[in-house]
Amino acid sequence: ADRVRWTGIVGKYFTLVVVPDETDYTITYDARSDPDIERRTALFFSRPSITSAAETDVYRIYAGPKQNRELKSYNDPNLKSTDWLRLDQTVRTAAIIRWLANVVRFMLDTFYRLIPNYGVAIILLTLVIKILFFPLTRKSSESTKRMAQLQPQIEELRNKFKGKPERLNQATMELYKREKVNPIGGCLPMLLQMPIFFALYTVLMEHFDLRGAAFIVPWISDLSAPERFLPLGFELPLLGWSDLRLLPFLMLGTTFLQTKIMPTAQTGSANQMRMITYAMPVVFFFILYNLASGLVLYWTVQNILTVVQQLYINSQRDDRGGPSSKSALVNKKRPT
């Protein structure tokens, strides 16, 4: 087998890398628990039997921040790239969002240089994302509104082709095509922003500079850790919570507010979707309750900006007389 060039132990913000010499060592990893240590991982090198009078074992060790710029500095520019140590591989990010996580990290660091507060940097990042997605959000809102206007015709098609699902699907798609409506258009902004959410999660979990980064002291003193608004002094049964956190409740409230002002179709299926929409914030509330406060801050600010955007879109629609009045007129004139 090929000789191991280096091995190591990777933590959240720090990493330990050992570069052995040419000896054919046996490497052992030990993750057995220790009552005196909260989290323990050990690394052992065992050498072959010594056949000479003396042997010298040489190791090079890196113990420090898990930062690309630090780890890449150990790549020797005089060597071929295939001979580099590539210690930066210890910074593991899913390949599918690695590039996006790098973009998010760059933007956060850029905003931090302007205003040295990573909480403000997260807010500015959220604002930039909402501005970039605003044209899509507007189209999504219009698409949802148009879908609501088409519900009477869709109900007619369901009655007409009852028991004929293939014919119903065909007729429904023809209706969408004729009216130039995308049935999934209303979901696109959320679907496209989910990768950004996961990229930010990756950055908050791994970006060394966010370690201990405060936003509003003493409320949010570490954006990479859960916020502690009010220690309870005891553990809640079933939930296991020992701290009352304010941010998750703000996120829950703003999500409900966002759901309330978003346009929806008033049909049986739409009512089911509305129930799901109201259930999802509760699910996310419990998921995010004990995660990094920076992630909850991002989600909360995004909700607030979405509410502002939707109110603006609704006001523009009202000022123009609304597309619904025009569509209703067209629908009246179309023969059944």
Order of alpha helices (4+ residues) and beta strands (2+ residues): beta-beta-beta-beta-beta-alpha-alpha-alpha-alpha-alpha-beta-beta-alpha-alpha-alpha-alpha
